[in-house]
Amino acid sequence: MYGTFKYFGLVLVIVGIATFILDKTVGAEIPLLVGLFILFVSKAKVEDERAVVLKSSSAYIALILSYGFKLISTNLYAHEAISFQLTDINHFLILIFALANCIYYSRLYLHWD
């Protein structure tokens, strides 16, 4: 049962990426957002203290990095240095959950002793 949610999240992420790239209608990013969220909150068979601490600290780091990117990109857009601006809240949440998943799984599986 534990792996089912993780696989469902992965399927939604793959479908969501394709939908996000190909479909430009409002709400096309929802499958990607939901898939990243499910992938982040799904539990493993053995959920120990290390995994919980890694998951929460990865969420904090991802939030700080995403907000920093938002501030920098807004400033660069205001000075006409770049041509895009991160204004949609769903895109900001996608950035947060994508970073949180990347940080969490890299710290979980690529650790140094």
mmCIF file of the C-alpha atoms, coordinates in Angstrom:
data_MODEL
# 
_entry.id   MODEL 
# 
loop_
_atom_site.group_PDB 
_atom_site.id 
_atom_site.type_symbol 
_atom_site.label_atom_id 
_atom_site.label_alt_id 
_atom_site.label_comp_id 
_atom_site.label_asym_id 
_atom_site.label_entity_id 
_atom_site.label_seq_id 
_atom_site.pdbx_PDB_ins_code 
_atom_site.Cartn_x 
_atom_site.Cartn_y 
_atom_site.Cartn_z 
_atom_site.occupancy 
_atom_site.B_iso_or_equiv 
_atom_site.pdbx_formal_charge 
_atom_site.auth_seq_id 
_atom_site.auth_comp_id 
_atom_site.auth_asym_id 
_atom_site.auth_atom_id 
_atom_site.pdbx_PDB_model_num 
ATOM 1   C CA . MET A 1 1   ? 0.000  0.000  0.000   1.00 0.00 ? 1   MET A CA 1 
ATOM 2   C CA . TYR A 1 2   ? 2.888  2.356  0.765   1.00 0.00 ? 2   TYR A CA 1 
ATOM 3   C CA . GLY A 1 3   ? 4.436  2.087  -2.685  1.00 0.00 ? 3   GLY A CA 1 
ATOM 4   C CA . THR A 1 4   ? 1.081  2.612  -4.402  1.00 0.00 ? 4   THR A CA 1 
ATOM 5   C CA . PHE A 1 5   ? 0.884  6.292  -3.477  1.00 0.00 ? 5   PHE A CA 1 
ATOM 6   C CA . LYS A 1 6   ? 4.492  6.854  -4.503  1.00 0.00 ? 6   LYS A CA 1 
ATOM 7   C CA . TYR A 1 7   ? 3.894  5.239  -7.917  1.00 0.00 ? 7   TYR A CA 1 
ATOM 8   C CA . PHE A 1 8   ? 0.662  7.189  -8.334  1.00 0.00 ? 8   PHE A CA 1 
ATOM 9   C CA . GLY A 1 9   ? 2.584  10.385 -7.583  1.00 0.00 ? 9   GLY A CA 1 
ATOM 10  C CA . LEU A 1 10  ? 5.284  9.471  -10.115 1.00 0.00 ? 10  LEU A CA 1 
ATOM 11  C CA . VAL A 1 11  ? 2.663  8.796  -12.801 1.00 0.00 ? 11  VAL A CA 1 
ATOM 12  C CA . LEU A 1 12  ? 1.019  12.139 -12.075 1.00 0.00 ? 12  LEU A CA 1 
ATOM 13  C CA . VAL A 1 13  ? 4.389  13.901 -12.274 1.00 0.00 ? 13  VAL A CA 1 
ATOM 14  C CA . ILE A 1 14  ? 5.176  12.351 -15.669 1.00 0.00 ? 14  ILE A CA 1 
ATOM 15  C CA . VAL A 1 15  ? 1.704  13.107 -17.042 1.00 0.00 ? 15  VAL A CA 1 
ATOM 16  C CA . GLY A 1 16  ? 1.826  16.555 -15.433 1.00 0.00 ? 16  GLY A CA 1 
ATOM 17  C CA . ILE A 1 17  ? 5.139  17.465 -17.064 1.00 0.00 ? 17  ILE A CA 1 
ATOM 18  C CA . ALA A 1 18  ? 3.792  16.529 -20.486 1.00 0.00 ? 18  ALA A CA 1 
ATOM 19  C CA . THR A 1 19  ? 0.553  18.409 -19.827 1.00 0.00 ? 19  THR A CA 1 
ATOM 20  C CA . PHE A 1 20  ? 2.398  21.447 -18.492 1.00 0.00 ? 20  PHE A CA 1 
ATOM 21  C CA . ILE A 1 21  ? 4.603  21.642 -21.588 1.00 0.00 ? 21  ILE A CA 1 
ATOM 22  C CA . LEU A 1 22  ? 1.979  20.884 -24.229 1.00 0.00 ? 22  LEU A CA 1 
ATOM 23  C CA . ASP A 1 23  ? -1.196 22.444 -22.809 1.00 0.00 ? 23  ASP A CA 1 
ATOM 24  C CA . LYS A 1 24  ? -1.275 26.200 -22.190 1.00 0.00 ? 24  LYS A CA 1 
ATOM 25  C CA . THR A 1 25  ? -4.776 26.422 -20.680 1.00 0.00 ? 25  THR A CA 1 
ATOM 26  C CA . VAL A 1 26  ? -5.494 27.547 -17.150 1.00 0.00 ? 26  VAL A CA 1 
ATOM 27  C CA . GLY A 1 27  ? -5.076 24.705 -14.660 1.00 0.00 ? 27  GLY A CA 1 
ATOM 28  C CA . ALA A 1 28  ? -2.820 22.559 -16.853 1.00 0.00 ? 28  ALA A CA 1 
ATOM 29  C CA . GLU A 1 29  ? -0.213 22.518 -14.087 1.00 0.00 ? 29  GLU A CA 1 
ATOM 30  C CA . ILE A 1 30  ? -2.517 20.859 -11.523 1.00 0.00 ? 30  ILE A CA 1 
ATOM 31  C CA . PRO A 1 31  ? -1.510 17.207 -12.272 1.00 0.00 ? 31  PRO A CA 1 
ATOM 32  C CA . LEU A 1 32  ? 2.155  18.134 -11.861 1.00 0.00 ? 32  LEU A CA 1 
ATOM 33  C CA . LEU A 1 33  ? 1.491  19.995 -8.618  1.00 0.00 ? 33  LEU A CA 1 
ATOM 34  C CA . VAL A 1 34  ? -0.620 17.179 -7.162  1.00 0.00 ? 34  VAL A CA 1 
ATOM 35  C CA . GLY A 1 35  ? 1.908  14.544 -8.246  1.00 0.00 ? 35  GLY A CA 1 
ATOM 36  C CA . LEU A 1 36  ? 4.820  16.377 -6.629  1.00 0.00 ? 36  LEU A CA 1 
ATOM 37  C CA . PHE A 1 37  ? 2.789  16.860 -3.453  1.00 0.00 ? 37  PHE A CA 1 
ATOM 38  C CA . ILE A 1 38  ? 1.780  13.173 -3.278  1.00 0.00 ? 38  ILE A CA 1 
ATOM 39  C CA . LEU A 1 39  ? 5.361  12.119 -3.934  1.00 0.00 ? 39  LEU A CA 1 
ATOM 40  C CA . PHE A 1 40  ? 6.594  14.362 -1.110  1.00 0.00 ? 40  PHE A CA 1 
ATOM 41  C CA . VAL A 1 41  ? 4.038  13.360 1.533   1.00 0.00 ? 41  VAL A CA 1 
ATOM 42  C CA . SER A 1 42  ? 3.920  9.625  0.744   1.00 0.00 ? 42  SER A CA 1 
ATOM 43  C CA . LYS A 1 43  ? 5.381  7.492  3.475   1.00 0.00 ? 43  LYS A CA 1 
ATOM 44  C CA . ALA A 1 44  ? 7.904  4.709  3.124   1.00 0.00 ? 44  ALA A CA 1 
ATOM 45  C CA . LYS A 1 45  ? 7.490  1.264  4.660   1.00 0.00 ? 45  LYS A CA 1 
ATOM 46  C CA . VAL A 1 46  ? 9.879  2.210  7.442   1.00 0.00 ? 46  VAL A CA 1 
ATOM 47  C CA . GLU A 1 47  ? 9.516  5.839  8.461   1.00 0.00 ? 47  GLU A CA 1 
ATOM 48  C CA . ASP A 1 48  ? 12.191 6.490  11.092  1.00 0.00 ? 48  ASP A CA 1 
ATOM 49  C CA . GLU A 1 49  ? 13.262 9.720  12.768  1.00 0.00 ? 49  GLU A CA 1 
ATOM 50  C CA . ARG A 1 50  ? 16.005 10.335 10.210  1.00 0.00 ? 50  ARG A CA 1 
ATOM 51  C CA . ALA A 1 51  ? 13.537 10.275 7.312   1.00 0.00 ? 51  ALA A CA 1 
ATOM 52  C CA . VAL A 1 52  ? 11.146 12.619 9.111   1.00 0.00 ? 52  VAL A CA 1 
ATOM 53  C CA . VAL A 1 53  ? 13.931 15.087 9.925   1.00 0.00 ? 53  VAL A CA 1 
ATOM 54  C CA . LEU A 1 54  ? 15.270 14.923 6.371   1.00 0.00 ? 54  LEU A CA 1 
ATOM 55  C CA . LYS A 1 55  ? 11.796 15.498 4.925   1.00 0.00 ? 55  LYS A CA 1 
ATOM 56  C CA . SER A 1 56  ? 10.993 18.501 7.114   1.00 0.00 ? 56  SER A CA 1 
ATOM 57  C CA . SER A 1 57  ? 14.408 20.108 6.706   1.00 0.00 ? 57  SER A CA 1 
ATOM 58  C CA . SER A 1 58  ? 14.232 19.550 2.936   1.00 0.00 ? 58  SER A CA 1 
ATOM 59  C CA . ALA A 1 59  ? 10.899 21.376 2.884   1.00 0.00 ? 59  ALA A CA 1 
ATOM 60  C CA . TYR A 1 60  ? 12.416 24.301 4.806   1.00 0.00 ? 60  TYR A CA 1 
ATOM 61  C CA . ILE A 1 61  ? 15.429 24.497 2.496   1.00 0.00 ? 61  ILE A CA 1 
ATOM 62  C CA . ALA A 1 62  ? 13.212 24.281 -0.596  1.00 0.00 ? 62  ALA A CA 1 
ATOM 63  C CA . LEU A 1 63  ? 10.955 27.067 0.699   1.00 0.00 ? 63  LEU A CA 1 
ATOM 64  C CA . ILE A 1 64  ? 13.911 29.360 1.385   1.00 0.00 ? 64  ILE A CA 1 
ATOM 65  C CA . LEU A 1 65  ? 15.541 28.665 -2.001  1.00 0.00 ? 65  LEU A CA 1 
ATOM 66  C CA . SER A 1 66  ? 12.260 29.097 -3.886  1.00 0.00 ? 66  SER A CA 1 
ATOM 67  C CA . TYR A 1 67  ? 11.439 32.360 -2.172  1.00 0.00 ? 67  TYR A CA 1 
ATOM 68  C CA . GLY A 1 68  ? 14.966 33.612 -2.827  1.00 0.00 ? 68  GLY A CA 1 
ATOM 69  C CA . PHE A 1 69  ? 14.556 32.713 -6.496  1.00 0.00 ? 69  PHE A CA 1 
ATOM 70  C CA . LYS A 1 70  ? 11.198 34.529 -6.510  1.00 0.00 ? 70  LYS A CA 1 
ATOM 71  C CA . LEU A 1 71  ? 12.747 37.696 -5.065  1.00 0.00 ? 71  LEU A CA 1 
ATOM 72  C CA . ILE A 1 72  ? 15.729 37.645 -7.423  1.00 0.00 ? 72  ILE A CA 1 
ATOM 73  C CA . SER A 1 73  ? 13.638 36.937 -10.527 1.00 0.00 ? 73  SER A CA 1 
ATOM 74  C CA . THR A 1 74  ? 11.167 39.690 -9.621  1.00 0.00 ? 74  THR A CA 1 
ATOM 75  C CA . ASN A 1 75  ? 14.031 42.162 -9.204  1.00 0.00 ? 75  ASN A CA 1 
ATOM 76  C CA . LEU A 1 76  ? 15.649 41.107 -12.479 1.00 0.00 ? 76  LEU A CA 1 
ATOM 77  C CA . TYR A 1 77  ? 12.286 41.353 -14.255 1.00 0.00 ? 77  TYR A CA 1 
ATOM 78  C CA . ALA A 1 78  ? 11.728 44.847 -12.842 1.00 0.00 ? 78  ALA A CA 1 
ATOM 79  C CA . HIS A 1 79  ? 15.139 45.898 -14.201 1.00 0.00 ? 79  HIS A CA 1 
ATOM 80  C CA . GLU A 1 80  ? 14.318 44.238 -17.558 1.00 0.00 ? 80  GLU A CA 1 
ATOM 81  C CA . ALA A 1 81  ? 17.235 41.818 -17.285 1.00 0.00 ? 81  ALA A CA 1 
ATOM 82  C CA . ILE A 1 82  ? 14.995 38.761 -17.832 1.00 0.00 ? 82  ILE A CA 1 
ATOM 83  C CA . SER A 1 83  ? 11.734 38.390 -19.735 1.00 0.00 ? 83  SER A CA 1 
ATOM 84  C CA . PHE A 1 84  ? 9.762  36.149 -17.320 1.00 0.00 ? 84  PHE A CA 1 
ATOM 85  C CA . GLN A 1 85  ? 8.373  36.574 -13.854 1.00 0.00 ? 85  GLN A CA 1 
ATOM 86  C CA . LEU A 1 86  ? 7.217  33.957 -11.356 1.00 0.00 ? 86  LEU A CA 1 
ATOM 87  C CA . THR A 1 87  ? 3.733  35.299 -10.600 1.00 0.00 ? 87  THR A CA 1 
ATOM 88  C CA . ASP A 1 88  ? 1.427  32.268 -10.476 1.00 0.00 ? 88  ASP A CA 1 
ATOM 89  C CA . ILE A 1 89  ? 1.154  30.638 -7.042  1.00 0.00 ? 89  ILE A CA 1 
ATOM 90  C CA . ASN A 1 90  ? 0.892  27.169 -8.599  1.00 0.00 ? 90  ASN A CA 1 
ATOM 91  C CA . HIS A 1 91  ? 4.225  27.638 -10.358 1.00 0.00 ? 91  HIS A CA 1 
ATOM 92  C CA . PHE A 1 92  ? 5.779  28.740 -7.065  1.00 0.00 ? 92  PHE A CA 1 
ATOM 93  C CA . LEU A 1 93  ? 4.389  25.646 -5.317  1.00 0.00 ? 93  LEU A CA 1 
ATOM 94  C CA . ILE A 1 94  ? 5.645  23.413 -8.130  1.00 0.00 ? 94  ILE A CA 1 
ATOM 95  C CA . LEU A 1 95  ? 9.107  24.912 -7.629  1.00 0.00 ? 95  LEU A CA 1 
ATOM 96  C CA . ILE A 1 96  ? 8.912  24.301 -3.874  1.00 0.00 ? 96  ILE A CA 1 
ATOM 97  C CA . PHE A 1 97  ? 7.772  20.678 -4.123  1.00 0.00 ? 97  PHE A CA 1 
ATOM 98  C CA . ALA A 1 98  ? 10.175 19.853 -6.959  1.00 0.00 ? 98  ALA A CA 1 
ATOM 99  C CA . LEU A 1 99  ? 13.100 21.220 -4.946  1.00 0.00 ? 99  LEU A CA 1 
ATOM 100 C CA . ALA A 1 100 ? 11.873 19.544 -1.753  1.00 0.00 ? 100 ALA A CA 1 
ATOM 101 C CA . ASN A 1 101 ? 11.642 16.160 -3.488  1.00 0.00 ? 101 ASN A CA 1 
ATOM 102 C CA . CYS A 1 102 ? 15.068 16.545 -5.094  1.00 0.00 ? 102 CYS A CA 1 
ATOM 103 C CA . ILE A 1 103 ? 16.687 17.627 -1.845  1.00 0.00 ? 103 ILE A CA 1 
ATOM 104 C CA . TYR A 1 104 ? 14.963 14.941 0.237   1.00 0.00 ? 104 TYR A CA 1 
ATOM 105 C CA . TYR A 1 105 ? 15.704 11.975 -2.028  1.00 0.00 ? 105 TYR A CA 1 
ATOM 106 C CA . SER A 1 106 ? 19.274 13.074 -2.691  1.00 0.00 ? 106 SER A CA 1 
ATOM 107 C CA . ARG A 1 107 ? 19.914 13.442 1.035   1.00 0.00 ? 107 ARG A CA 1 
ATOM 108 C CA . LEU A 1 108 ? 18.134 10.148 1.807   1.00 0.00 ? 108 LEU A CA 1 
ATOM 109 C CA . TYR A 1 109 ? 20.000 7.992  -0.703  1.00 0.00 ? 109 TYR A CA 1 
ATOM 110 C CA . LEU A 1 110 ? 23.286 9.881  -1.207  1.00 0.00 ? 110 LEU A CA 1 
ATOM 111 C CA . HIS A 1 111 ? 24.617 10.273 2.296   1.00 0.00 ? 111 HIS A CA 1 
ATOM 112 C CA . TRP A 1 112 ? 28.201 10.307 3.427   1.00 0.00 ? 112 TRP A CA 1 
ATOM 113 C CA . ASP A 1 113 ? 29.379 8.679  6.634   1.00 0.00 ? 113 ASP A CA 1 
# 
